[in-house]
Amino acid sequence: LLSLPTQAARLALVVGNDAYKTFRPLRNAAQDARDVAAELRGAGFEVPAKWVVTNATRRQMDAAVQDFV
């Protein structure tokens, strides 16, 4: 029998890439990710700096997702 907590953990992984090699760069994705992370923290989410991934390579994103999971 599993016992579940009364309230699930509030965790967030936020990704914002604005520097793409094969697509036109986005203007504010990295800053938007940082802003969203700050708002989520203010709403009670745990968003450590390592889970705010900006302008990451595929390897860095994969690592962040694996750490988050």
All heavy atoms as TSV, in Angstrom:
chain	resi	resn	atom	element	x	y	z
A	1	LEU	N	N	0.853	-1.186	0.000
A	1	LEU	CA	C	0.000	0.000	0.000
A	1	LEU	C	C	0.886	1.232	0.000
A	1	LEU	O	O	1.756	1.382	0.837
A	1	LEU	CB	C	-0.916	-0.035	1.218
A	1	LEU	CG	C	-1.888	1.114	1.362
A	1	LEU	CD1	C	-2.919	1.085	0.246
A	1	LEU	CD2	C	-2.602	0.999	2.694
A	2	LEU	N	N	0.669	2.116	-0.959
A	2	LEU	CA	C	1.437	3.346	-1.058
A	2	LEU	C	C	0.783	4.453	-0.255
A	2	LEU	O	O	-0.435	4.573	-0.227
A	2	LEU	CB	C	1.540	3.802	-2.512
A	2	LEU	CG	C	2.395	2.961	-3.436
A	2	LEU	CD1	C	2.272	3.474	-4.865
A	2	LEU	CD2	C	3.839	3.006	-2.994
A	3	SER	N	N	1.607	5.236	0.374
A	3	SER	CA	C	1.112	6.394	1.100
A	3	SER	C	C	1.535	7.648	0.342
A	3	SER	O	O	2.728	7.897	0.172
A	3	SER	CB	C	1.696	6.408	2.510
A	3	SER	OG	O	1.320	7.582	3.167
A	4	LEU	N	N	0.582	8.407	-0.129
A	4	LEU	CA	C	0.882	9.622	-0.869
A	4	LEU	C	C	0.790	10.829	0.053
A	4	LEU	O	O	-0.068	10.885	0.929
A	4	LEU	CB	C	-0.097	9.794	-2.031
A	4	LEU	CG	C	-0.075	8.686	-3.081
A	4	LEU	CD1	C	-1.165	8.920	-4.100
A	4	LEU	CD2	C	1.277	8.629	-3.767
A	5	PRO	N	N	1.681	11.799	-0.127
A	5	PRO	CA	C	1.592	13.005	0.699
A	5	PRO	C	C	0.293	13.741	0.413
A	5	PRO	O	O	-0.268	13.647	-0.673
A	5	PRO	CB	C	2.807	13.828	0.274
A	5	PRO	CG	C	3.209	13.292	-1.050
A	5	PRO	CD	C	2.740	11.860	-1.110
A	6	THR	N	N	-0.172	14.485	1.383
A	6	THR	CA	C	-1.427	15.217	1.196
A	6	THR	C	C	-1.277	16.308	0.146
A	6	THR	O	O	-2.235	16.664	-0.507
A	6	THR	CB	C	-1.896	15.843	2.522
A	6	THR	OG1	O	-0.858	16.685	3.020
A	6	THR	CG2	C	-2.246	14.774	3.525
A	7	GLN	N	N	-0.075	16.827	-0.002
A	7	GLN	CA	C	0.159	17.829	-1.046
A	7	GLN	C	C	1.445	17.448	-1.777
A	7	GLN	O	O	2.483	17.272	-1.171
A	7	GLN	CB	C	0.301	19.217	-0.449
A	7	GLN	CG	C	0.457	20.283	-1.506
A	7	GLN	CD	C	0.436	21.676	-0.902
A	7	GLN	OE1	O	0.167	21.854	0.261
A	7	GLN	NE2	N	0.726	22.672	-1.710
A	8	ALA	N	N	1.349	17.305	-3.068
A	8	ALA	CA	C	2.514	16.926	-3.872
A	8	ALA	C	C	3.543	18.050	-3.863
A	8	ALA	O	O	3.209	19.222	-3.683
A	8	ALA	CB	C	2.078	16.619	-5.302
A	9	ALA	N	N	4.795	17.671	-4.067
A	9	ALA	CA	C	5.869	18.664	-4.153
A	9	ALA	C	C	5.618	19.593	-5.329
A	9	ALA	O	O	5.130	19.171	-6.368
A	9	ALA	CB	C	7.208	17.956	-4.312
A	10	ARG	N	N	5.952	20.827	-5.141
A	10	ARG	CA	C	5.777	21.823	-6.202
A	10	ARG	C	C	7.158	22.155	-6.747
A	10	ARG	O	O	7.850	23.015	-6.209
A	10	ARG	CB	C	5.069	23.052	-5.657
A	10	ARG	CG	C	3.652	22.722	-5.186
A	10	ARG	CD	C	2.977	23.906	-4.624
A	10	ARG	NE	N	2.679	24.808	-5.739
A	10	ARG	CZ	C	1.902	25.873	-5.635
A	10	ARG	NH1	N	1.358	26.184	-4.489
A	10	ARG	NH2	N	1.673	26.642	-6.669
A	11	LEU	N	N	7.535	21.440	-7.784
A	11	LEU	CA	C	8.841	21.582	-8.408
A	11	LEU	C	C	8.659	22.067	-9.841
A	11	LEU	O	O	7.663	21.737	-10.475
A	11	LEU	CB	C	9.573	20.240	-8.430
A	11	LEU	CG	C	9.677	19.487	-7.118
A	11	LEU	CD1	C	10.245	18.101	-7.354
A	11	LEU	CD2	C	10.525	20.257	-6.140
A	12	ALA	N	N	9.633	22.804	-10.349
A	12	ALA	CA	C	9.537	23.268	-11.730
A	12	ALA	C	C	10.903	23.264	-12.400
A	12	ALA	O	O	11.909	23.622	-11.790
A	12	ALA	CB	C	8.941	24.670	-11.784
A	13	LEU	N	N	10.884	22.859	-13.647
A	13	LEU	CA	C	12.028	22.974	-14.548
A	13	LEU	C	C	11.625	23.994	-15.599
A	13	LEU	O	O	10.574	23.865	-16.224
A	13	LEU	CB	C	12.334	21.628	-15.207
A	13	LEU	CG	C	13.330	21.637	-16.352
A	13	LEU	CD1	C	14.725	21.979	-15.850
A	13	LEU	CD2	C	13.345	20.278	-17.046
A	14	VAL	N	N	12.445	25.021	-15.792
A	14	VAL	CA	C	12.121	26.082	-16.740
A	14	VAL	C	C	13.237	26.151	-17.782
A	14	VAL	O	O	14.416	26.227	-17.432
A	14	VAL	CB	C	11.979	27.445	-16.019
A	14	VAL	CG1	C	11.607	28.530	-17.011
A	14	VAL	CG2	C	10.959	27.363	-14.896
A	15	VAL	N	N	12.855	26.127	-19.051
A	15	VAL	CA	C	13.831	26.157	-20.140
A	15	VAL	C	C	13.534	27.344	-21.049
A	15	VAL	O	O	12.379	27.568	-21.421
A	15	VAL	CB	C	13.775	24.851	-20.969
A	15	VAL	CG1	C	14.736	24.910	-22.144
A	15	VAL	CG2	C	14.065	23.639	-20.095
A	16	GLY	N	N	14.567	28.081	-21.386
A	16	GLY	CA	C	14.422	29.198	-22.321
A	16	GLY	C	C	15.655	29.310	-23.196
A	16	GLY	O	O	16.731	29.624	-22.712
A	17	ASN	N	N	15.490	29.019	-24.458
A	17	ASN	CA	C	16.606	29.129	-25.411
A	17	ASN	C	C	16.281	30.206	-26.431
A	17	ASN	O	O	15.250	30.156	-27.077
A	17	ASN	CB	C	16.829	27.804	-26.146
A	17	ASN	CG	C	17.522	26.789	-25.275
A	17	ASN	OD1	O	18.130	27.112	-24.276
A	17	ASN	ND2	N	17.429	25.535	-25.659
A	18	ASP	N	N	17.183	31.156	-26.569
A	18	ASP	CA	C	16.967	32.131	-27.616
A	18	ASP	C	C	18.078	32.111	-28.662
A	18	ASP	O	O	17.999	32.802	-29.657
A	18	ASP	CB	C	16.757	33.556	-27.091
A	18	ASP	CG	C	17.681	33.991	-25.993
A	18	ASP	OD1	O	18.837	33.580	-25.947
A	18	ASP	OD2	O	17.217	34.781	-25.167
A	19	ALA	N	N	19.083	31.291	-28.470
A	19	ALA	CA	C	20.203	31.216	-29.425
A	19	ALA	C	C	20.187	29.858	-30.121
A	19	ALA	O	O	20.688	28.873	-29.591
A	19	ALA	CB	C	21.525	31.422	-28.698
A	20	TYR	N	N	19.579	29.820	-31.287
A	20	TYR	CA	C	19.518	28.583	-32.066
A	20	TYR	C	C	20.496	28.655	-33.226
A	20	TYR	O	O	20.712	29.724	-33.796
A	20	TYR	CB	C	18.107	28.360	-32.619
A	20	TYR	CG	C	17.098	28.015	-31.562
A	20	TYR	CD1	C	16.280	28.994	-31.002
A	20	TYR	CD2	C	16.965	26.711	-31.119
A	20	TYR	CE1	C	15.354	28.673	-30.025
A	20	TYR	CE2	C	16.038	26.383	-30.146
A	20	TYR	CZ	C	15.242	27.364	-29.604
A	20	TYR	OH	O	14.329	27.049	-28.646
A	21	LYS	N	N	21.075	27.524	-33.584
A	21	LYS	CA	C	22.013	27.495	-34.704
A	21	LYS	C	C	21.308	27.454	-36.053
A	21	LYS	O	O	21.802	27.997	-37.032
A	21	LYS	CB	C	22.942	26.283	-34.575
A	21	LYS	CG	C	23.895	26.389	-33.416
A	21	LYS	CD	C	24.805	25.190	-33.363
A	21	LYS	CE	C	25.748	25.306	-32.171
A	21	LYS	NZ	N	26.659	24.189	-32.079
A	22	THR	N	N	20.166	26.791	-36.118
A	22	THR	CA	C	19.508	26.593	-37.410
A	22	THR	C	C	18.221	27.410	-37.569
A	22	THR	O	O	17.615	27.363	-38.621
A	22	THR	CB	C	19.189	25.106	-37.634
A	22	THR	OG1	O	18.380	24.635	-36.553
A	22	THR	CG2	C	20.469	24.285	-37.710
A	23	PHE	N	N	17.820	28.136	-36.538
A	23	PHE	CA	C	16.609	28.945	-36.610
A	23	PHE	C	C	16.945	30.387	-36.233
A	23	PHE	O	O	17.942	30.662	-35.578
A	23	PHE	CB	C	15.539	28.426	-35.645
A	23	PHE	CG	C	15.089	27.030	-35.948
A	23	PHE	CD1	C	15.528	25.961	-35.192
A	23	PHE	CD2	C	14.232	26.786	-37.013
A	23	PHE	CE1	C	15.118	24.672	-35.477
A	23	PHE	CE2	C	13.812	25.501	-37.299
A	23	PHE	CZ	C	14.257	24.447	-36.530
A	24	ARG	N	N	16.080	31.272	-36.632
A	24	ARG	CA	C	16.256	32.675	-36.260
A	24	ARG	C	C	16.200	32.794	-34.735
A	24	ARG	O	O	15.308	32.243	-34.091
A	24	ARG	CB	C	15.157	33.507	-36.896
A	24	ARG	CG	C	15.364	35.001	-36.715
A	24	ARG	CD	C	14.344	35.812	-37.449
A	24	ARG	NE	N	13.052	35.625	-36.790
A	24	ARG	CZ	C	11.884	35.647	-37.418
A	24	ARG	NH1	N	11.828	35.852	-38.704
A	24	ARG	NH2	N	10.767	35.490	-36.758
A	25	PRO	N	N	17.138	33.507	-34.122
A	25	PRO	CA	C	17.146	33.629	-32.659
A	25	PRO	C	C	15.876	34.288	-32.134
A	25	PRO	O	O	15.300	35.159	-32.792
A	25	PRO	CB	C	18.357	34.522	-32.377
A	25	PRO	CG	C	19.185	34.459	-33.603
A	25	PRO	CD	C	18.244	34.199	-34.752
A	26	LEU	N	N	15.453	33.871	-30.965
A	26	LEU	CA	C	14.343	34.516	-30.273
A	26	LEU	C	C	14.897	35.708	-29.507
A	26	LEU	O	O	16.080	35.764	-29.182
A	26	LEU	CB	C	13.672	33.532	-29.330
A	26	LEU	CG	C	13.089	32.282	-30.002
A	26	LEU	CD1	C	12.572	31.315	-28.945
A	26	LEU	CD2	C	11.991	32.657	-30.968
A	27	ARG	N	N	14.039	36.648	-29.173
A	27	ARG	CA	C	14.536	37.874	-28.538
A	27	ARG	C	C	14.709	37.765	-27.033
A	27	ARG	O	O	15.656	38.321	-26.490
A	27	ARG	CB	C	13.616	39.035	-28.861
A	27	ARG	CG	C	13.669	39.430	-30.317
A	27	ARG	CD	C	12.916	40.682	-30.586
A	27	ARG	NE	N	11.602	40.645	-29.926
A	27	ARG	CZ	C	10.651	41.511	-30.124
A	27	ARG	NH1	N	10.845	42.508	-30.940
A	27	ARG	NH2	N	9.509	41.409	-29.510
A	28	ASN	N	N	13.805	37.120	-26.328
A	28	ASN	CA	C	13.835	37.191	-24.865
A	28	ASN	C	C	13.611	35.863	-24.159
A	28	ASN	O	O	13.257	35.864	-22.982
A	28	ASN	CB	C	12.776	38.178	-24.367
A	28	ASN	CG	C	13.090	39.597	-24.730
A	28	ASN	OD1	O	14.242	40.014	-24.663
A	28	ASN	ND2	N	12.087	40.344	-25.128
A	29	ALA	N	N	13.779	34.755	-24.814
A	29	ALA	CA	C	13.437	33.469	-24.198
A	29	ALA	C	C	14.231	33.204	-22.920
A	29	ALA	O	O	13.669	32.738	-21.922
A	29	ALA	CB	C	13.632	32.337	-25.192
A	30	ALA	N	N	15.516	33.490	-22.915
A	30	ALA	CA	C	16.327	33.231	-21.723
A	30	ALA	C	C	15.877	34.117	-20.559
A	30	ALA	O	O	15.708	33.632	-19.430
A	30	ALA	CB	C	17.802	33.453	-22.025
A	31	GLN	N	N	15.667	35.394	-20.819
A	31	GLN	CA	C	15.203	36.285	-19.747
A	31	GLN	C	C	13.790	35.915	-19.310
A	31	GLN	O	O	13.474	35.955	-18.121
A	31	GLN	CB	C	15.253	37.748	-20.183
A	31	GLN	CG	C	14.893	38.715	-19.066
A	31	GLN	CD	C	15.794	38.583	-17.864
A	31	GLN	OE1	O	17.011	38.603	-17.992
A	31	GLN	NE2	N	15.214	38.445	-16.687
A	32	ASP	N	N	12.946	35.548	-20.261
A	32	ASP	CA	C	11.594	35.106	-19.907
A	32	ASP	C	C	11.648	33.895	-18.983
A	32	ASP	O	O	10.872	33.797	-18.029
A	32	ASP	CB	C	10.785	34.772	-21.161
A	32	ASP	CG	C	10.400	35.995	-21.972
A	32	ASP	OD1	O	10.541	37.131	-21.460
A	32	ASP	OD2	O	9.979	35.819	-23.130
A	33	ALA	N	N	12.551	32.965	-19.246
A	33	ALA	CA	C	12.693	31.776	-18.393
A	33	ALA	C	C	13.082	32.185	-16.973
A	33	ALA	O	O	12.534	31.668	-15.993
A	33	ALA	CB	C	13.713	30.815	-18.983
A	34	ARG	N	N	14.008	33.115	-16.854
A	34	ARG	CA	C	14.410	33.584	-15.521
A	34	ARG	C	C	13.239	34.281	-14.821
A	34	ARG	O	O	13.021	34.094	-13.614
A	34	ARG	CB	C	15.618	34.506	-15.634
A	34	ARG	CG	C	16.903	33.754	-16.004
A	34	ARG	CD	C	18.134	34.652	-15.951
A	34	ARG	NE	N	18.214	35.554	-17.084
A	34	ARG	CZ	C	18.772	35.254	-18.260
A	34	ARG	NH1	N	19.310	34.062	-18.455
A	34	ARG	NH2	N	18.813	36.150	-19.221
A	35	ASP	N	N	12.478	35.064	-15.567
A	35	ASP	CA	C	11.321	35.754	-14.987
A	35	ASP	C	C	10.242	34.760	-14.549
A	35	ASP	O	O	9.653	34.913	-13.474
A	35	ASP	CB	C	10.735	36.752	-15.986
A	35	ASP	CG	C	11.656	37.929	-16.262
A	35	ASP	OD1	O	12.615	38.156	-15.487
A	35	ASP	OD2	O	11.421	38.619	-17.286
A	36	VAL	N	N	9.986	33.755	-15.374
A	36	VAL	CA	C	8.992	32.731	-15.020
A	36	VAL	C	C	9.443	31.978	-13.773
A	36	VAL	O	O	8.642	31.712	-12.867
A	36	VAL	CB	C	8.748	31.761	-16.199
A	36	VAL	CG1	C	7.989	30.527	-15.762
A	36	VAL	CG2	C	8.000	32.479	-17.308
A	37	ALA	N	N	10.722	31.653	-13.703
A	37	ALA	CA	C	11.248	30.956	-12.523
A	37	ALA	C	C	11.028	31.796	-11.267
A	37	ALA	O	O	10.617	31.263	-10.219
A	37	ALA	CB	C	12.724	30.635	-12.714
A	38	ALA	N	N	11.273	33.090	-11.355
A	38	ALA	CA	C	11.061	33.972	-10.198
A	38	ALA	C	C	9.594	33.990	-9.787
A	38	ALA	O	O	9.273	33.936	-8.590
A	38	ALA	CB	C	11.549	35.384	-10.519
A	39	GLU	N	N	8.693	34.055	-10.762
A	39	GLU	CA	C	7.256	34.038	-10.458
A	39	GLU	C	C	6.852	32.715	-9.817
A	39	GLU	O	O	6.062	32.691	-8.865
A	39	GLU	CB	C	6.431	34.291	-11.725
A	39	GLU	CG	C	6.541	35.700	-12.252
A	39	GLU	CD	C	5.945	36.731	-11.302
A	39	GLU	OE1	O	4.892	36.466	-10.689
A	39	GLU	OE2	O	6.554	37.814	-11.177
A	40	LEU	N	N	7.374	31.615	-10.336
A	40	LEU	CA	C	7.057	30.308	-9.758
A	40	LEU	C	C	7.565	30.204	-8.321
A	40	LEU	O	O	6.877	29.665	-7.442
A	40	LEU	CB	C	7.641	29.186	-10.618
A	40	LEU	CG	C	6.937	28.949	-11.950
A	40	LEU	CD1	C	7.758	28.018	-12.832
A	40	LEU	CD2	C	5.536	28.384	-11.729
A	41	ARG	N	N	8.761	30.705	-8.073
A	41	ARG	CA	C	9.284	30.704	-6.700
A	41	ARG	C	C	8.361	31.499	-5.792
A	41	ARG	O	O	8.072	31.080	-4.666
A	41	ARG	CB	C	10.690	31.286	-6.673
A	41	ARG	CG	C	11.730	30.368	-7.257
A	41	ARG	CD	C	13.128	30.997	-7.184
A	41	ARG	NE	N	14.094	30.179	-7.867
A	41	ARG	CZ	C	14.765	30.540	-8.959
A	41	ARG	NH1	N	14.588	31.753	-9.476
A	41	ARG	NH2	N	15.617	29.717	-9.525
A	42	GLY	N	N	7.909	32.640	-6.282
A	42	GLY	CA	C	6.990	33.465	-5.500
A	42	GLY	C	C	5.669	32.774	-5.215
A	42	GLY	O	O	4.995	33.081	-4.233
A	43	ALA	N	N	5.304	31.825	-6.074
A	43	ALA	CA	C	4.058	31.078	-5.896
A	43	ALA	C	C	4.279	29.798	-5.079
A	43	ALA	O	O	3.373	28.980	-4.963
A	43	ALA	CB	C	3.464	30.721	-7.257
A	44	GLY	N	N	5.497	29.630	-4.557
A	44	GLY	CA	C	5.743	28.493	-3.681
A	44	GLY	C	C	6.395	27.292	-4.338
A	44	GLY	O	O	6.505	26.231	-3.715
A	45	PHE	N	N	6.816	27.426	-5.574
A	45	PHE	CA	C	7.490	26.324	-6.257
A	45	PHE	C	C	8.967	26.316	-5.895
A	45	PHE	O	O	9.568	27.377	-5.669
A	45	PHE	CB	C	7.360	26.450	-7.778
A	45	PHE	CG	C	6.040	26.006	-8.312
A	45	PHE	CD1	C	4.928	26.826	-8.205
A	45	PHE	CD2	C	5.894	24.774	-8.919
A	45	PHE	CE1	C	3.701	26.432	-8.697
A	45	PHE	CE2	C	4.675	24.371	-9.427
A	45	PHE	CZ	C	3.571	25.196	-9.314
A	46	GLU	N	N	9.540	25.132	-5.871
A	46	GLU	CA	C	10.976	24.987	-5.720
A	46	GLU	C	C	11.570	24.980	-7.124
A	46	GLU	O	O	11.255	24.112	-7.935
A	46	GLU	CB	C	11.303	23.677	-5.007
A	46	GLU	CG	C	12.773	23.462	-4.786
A	46	GLU	CD	C	13.074	22.149	-4.097
A	46	GLU	OE1	O	12.167	21.577	-3.458
A	46	GLU	OE2	O	14.215	21.687	-4.222
A	47	VAL	N	N	12.399	25.974	-7.410
A	47	VAL	CA	C	13.036	26.097	-8.723
A	47	VAL	C	C	14.512	26.438	-8.490
A	47	VAL	O	O	14.908	27.603	-8.557
A	47	VAL	CB	C	12.379	27.184	-9.597
A	47	VAL	CG1	C	12.909	27.114	-11.026
A	47	VAL	CG2	C	10.867	27.088	-9.583
A	48	PRO	N	N	15.335	25.429	-8.212
A	48	PRO	CA	C	16.754	25.729	-8.019
A	48	PRO	C	C	17.385	26.242	-9.300
A	48	PRO	O	O	16.892	25.974	-10.401
A	48	PRO	CB	C	17.364	24.388	-7.609
A	48	PRO	CG	C	16.320	23.364	-7.792
A	48	PRO	CD	C	15.022	24.028	-8.064
A	49	ALA	N	N	18.477	26.964	-9.165
A	49	ALA	CA	C	19.149	27.550	-10.326
A	49	ALA	C	C	19.486	26.501	-11.376
A	49	ALA	O	O	19.410	26.773	-12.575
A	49	ALA	CB	C	20.416	28.290	-9.876
A	50	LYS	N	N	19.824	25.286	-10.955
A	50	LYS	CA	C	20.178	24.244	-11.928
A	50	LYS	C	C	18.975	23.812	-12.765
A	50	LYS	O	O	19.145	23.151	-13.783
A	50	LYS	CB	C	20.804	23.037	-11.227
A	50	LYS	CG	C	19.852	22.278	-10.321
A	50	LYS	CD	C	20.565	21.127	-9.654
A	50	LYS	CE	C	19.626	20.354	-8.744
A	50	LYS	NZ	N	20.309	19.199	-8.159
A	51	TRP	N	N	17.764	24.175	-12.354
A	51	TRP	CA	C	16.563	23.845	-13.113
A	51	TRP	C	C	16.035	25.038	-13.903
A	51	TRP	O	O	14.916	25.022	-14.411
A	51	TRP	CB	C	15.487	23.288	-12.213
A	51	TRP	CG	C	15.803	21.919	-11.686
A	51	TRP	CD1	C	16.798	21.079	-12.082
A	51	TRP	CD2	C	15.115	21.242	-10.648
A	51	TRP	NE1	N	16.768	19.921	-11.358
A	51	TRP	CE2	C	15.740	19.997	-10.464
A	51	TRP	CE3	C	14.027	21.563	-9.846
A	51	TRP	CZ2	C	15.313	19.075	-9.516
A	51	TRP	CZ3	C	13.600	20.642	-8.903
A	51	TRP	CH2	C	14.240	19.413	-8.749
A	52	VAL	N	N	16.816	26.076	-13.989
A	52	VAL	CA	C	16.515	27.206	-14.875
A	52	VAL	C	C	17.578	27.138	-15.964
A	52	VAL	O	O	18.705	27.576	-15.790
A	52	VAL	CB	C	16.553	28.559	-14.134
A	52	VAL	CG1	C	16.219	29.693	-15.098
A	52	VAL	CG2	C	15.591	28.546	-12.955
A	53	VAL	N	N	17.202	26.546	-17.073
A	53	VAL	CA	C	18.147	26.219	-18.140
A	53	VAL	C	C	17.962	27.212	-19.284
A	53	VAL	O	O	16.882	27.292	-19.859
A	53	VAL	CB	C	17.915	24.769	-18.627
A	53	VAL	CG1	C	18.935	24.392	-19.679
A	53	VAL	CG2	C	17.945	23.794	-17.450
A	54	THR	N	N	19.024	27.956	-19.583
A	54	THR	CA	C	18.932	28.942	-20.658
A	54	THR	C	C	20.052	28.718	-21.668
A	54	THR	O	O	21.184	28.417	-21.304
A	54	THR	CB	C	19.022	30.378	-20.102
A	54	THR	OG1	O	20.235	30.544	-19.392
A	54	THR	CG2	C	17.843	30.691	-19.185
A	55	ASN	N	N	19.677	28.853	-22.928
A	55	ASN	CA	C	20.627	28.715	-24.033
A	55	ASN	C	C	21.503	27.478	-23.894
A	55	ASN	O	O	22.723	27.529	-24.052
A	55	ASN	CB	C	21.475	29.983	-24.184
A	55	ASN	CG	C	20.614	31.148	-24.572
A	55	ASN	OD1	O	19.711	31.028	-25.403
A	55	ASN	ND2	N	20.848	32.293	-23.972
A	56	ALA	N	N	20.850	26.374	-23.603
A	56	ALA	CA	C	21.548	25.117	-23.333
A	56	ALA	C	C	21.739	24.293	-24.603
A	56	ALA	O	O	20.972	24.396	-25.554
A	56	ALA	CB	C	20.746	24.300	-22.327
A	57	THR	N	N	22.760	23.472	-24.556
A	57	THR	CA	C	22.943	22.477	-25.607
A	57	THR	C	C	21.966	21.336	-25.354
A	57	THR	O	O	21.352	21.245	-24.283
A	57	THR	CB	C	24.371	21.913	-25.583
A	57	THR	OG1	O	24.560	21.212	-24.349
A	57	THR	CG2	C	25.417	23.017	-25.744
A	58	ARG	N	N	21.844	20.466	-26.320
A	58	ARG	CA	C	20.969	19.295	-26.145
A	58	ARG	C	C	21.438	18.476	-24.944
A	58	ARG	O	O	20.634	18.013	-24.145
A	58	ARG	CB	C	21.001	18.458	-27.431
A	58	ARG	CG	C	20.377	17.095	-27.325
A	58	ARG	CD	C	18.917	17.151	-27.692
A	58	ARG	NE	N	18.283	15.874	-27.479
A	58	ARG	CZ	C	17.817	15.105	-28.430
A	58	ARG	NH1	N	17.912	15.474	-29.686
A	58	ARG	NH2	N	17.229	13.980	-28.152
A	59	ARG	N	N	22.731	18.295	-24.815
A	59	ARG	CA	C	23.286	17.522	-23.696
A	59	ARG	C	C	22.943	18.172	-22.353
A	59	ARG	O	O	22.561	17.498	-21.397
A	59	ARG	CB	C	24.788	17.376	-23.851
A	59	ARG	CG	C	25.435	16.611	-22.699
A	59	ARG	CD	C	26.880	16.353	-22.943
A	59	ARG	NE	N	26.935	15.199	-23.843
A	59	ARG	CZ	C	27.985	14.834	-24.532
A	59	ARG	NH1	N	29.099	15.524	-24.441
A	59	ARG	NH2	N	27.965	13.787	-25.305
A	60	GLN	N	N	23.061	19.487	-22.276
A	60	GLN	CA	C	22.739	20.194	-21.036
A	60	GLN	C	C	21.250	20.094	-20.703
A	60	GLN	O	O	20.878	19.922	-19.543
A	60	GLN	CB	C	23.155	21.662	-21.146
A	60	GLN	CG	C	24.649	21.865	-21.161
A	60	GLN	CD	C	25.031	23.274	-21.558
A	60	GLN	OE1	O	24.417	23.894	-22.437
A	60	GLN	NE2	N	26.078	23.798	-20.924
A	61	MET	N	N	20.398	20.194	-21.727
A	61	MET	CA	C	18.963	20.051	-21.488
A	61	MET	C	C	18.618	18.642	-21.038
A	61	MET	O	O	17.834	18.453	-20.108
A	61	MET	CB	C	18.163	20.434	-22.729
A	61	MET	CG	C	17.965	21.908	-22.848
A	61	MET	SD	S	16.604	22.345	-23.921
A	61	MET	CE	C	17.423	22.377	-25.490
A	62	ASP	N	N	19.194	17.652	-21.699
A	62	ASP	CA	C	18.955	16.264	-21.296
A	62	ASP	C	C	19.375	16.040	-19.851
A	62	ASP	O	O	18.667	15.389	-19.078
A	62	ASP	CB	C	19.703	15.287	-22.208
A	62	ASP	CG	C	19.091	15.174	-23.597
A	62	ASP	OD1	O	17.926	15.615	-23.785
A	62	ASP	OD2	O	19.778	14.650	-24.495
A	63	ALA	N	N	20.522	16.585	-19.470
A	63	ALA	CA	C	21.011	16.430	-18.098
A	63	ALA	C	C	20.066	17.104	-17.101
A	63	ALA	O	O	19.776	16.551	-16.041
A	63	ALA	CB	C	22.423	17.003	-17.971
A	64	ALA	N	N	19.567	18.291	-17.446
A	64	ALA	CA	C	18.637	18.999	-16.566
A	64	ALA	C	C	17.339	18.218	-16.407
A	64	ALA	O	O	16.800	18.104	-15.297
A	64	ALA	CB	C	18.364	20.395	-17.097
A	65	VAL	N	N	16.839	17.676	-17.501
A	65	VAL	CA	C	15.600	16.884	-17.438
A	65	VAL	C	C	15.820	15.647	-16.586
A	65	VAL	O	O	14.986	15.294	-15.735
A	65	VAL	CB	C	15.098	16.518	-18.849
A	65	VAL	CG1	C	13.985	15.494	-18.789
A	65	VAL	CG2	C	14.630	17.763	-19.583
A	66	GLN	N	N	16.923	14.957	-16.778
A	66	GLN	CA	C	17.216	13.753	-15.983
A	66	GLN	C	C	17.332	14.103	-14.505
A	66	GLN	O	O	16.836	13.368	-13.652
A	66	GLN	CB	C	18.497	13.075	-16.483
A	66	GLN	CG	C	18.337	12.377	-17.795
A	66	GLN	CD	C	17.236	11.329	-17.760
A	66	GLN	OE1	O	17.165	10.501	-16.858
A	66	GLN	NE2	N	16.335	11.391	-18.735
A	67	ASP	N	N	17.983	15.208	-14.171
A	67	ASP	CA	C	18.101	15.628	-12.785
A	67	ASP	C	C	16.737	15.961	-12.212
A	67	ASP	O	O	16.419	15.601	-11.079
A	67	ASP	CB	C	19.040	16.825	-12.683
A	67	ASP	CG	C	19.301	17.207	-11.245
A	67	ASP	OD1	O	19.877	16.381	-10.509
A	67	ASP	OD2	O	18.932	18.336	-10.866
A	68	PHE	N	N	15.910	16.628	-13.002
A	68	PHE	CA	C	14.576	17.007	-12.560
A	68	PHE	C	C	13.706	15.776	-12.289
A	68	PHE	O	O	13.012	15.702	-11.296
A	68	PHE	CB	C	13.918	17.894	-13.615
A	68	PHE	CG	C	12.529	18.343	-13.258
A	68	PHE	CD1	C	12.334	19.342	-12.329
A	68	PHE	CD2	C	11.422	17.772	-13.864
A	68	PHE	CE1	C	11.057	19.768	-11.999
A	68	PHE	CE2	C	10.143	18.194	-13.547
A	68	PHE	CZ	C	9.959	19.187	-12.616
A	69	VAL	N	N	13.777	14.818	-13.203
A	69	VAL	CA	C	12.962	13.609	-13.071
A	69	VAL	C	C	13.426	12.821	-11.867
A	69	VAL	O	O	12.686	12.295	-11.106
A	69	VAL	CB	C	13.041	12.760	-14.347
A	69	VAL	CG1	C	12.386	11.413	-14.163
A	69	VAL	CG2	C	12.398	13.489	-15.508
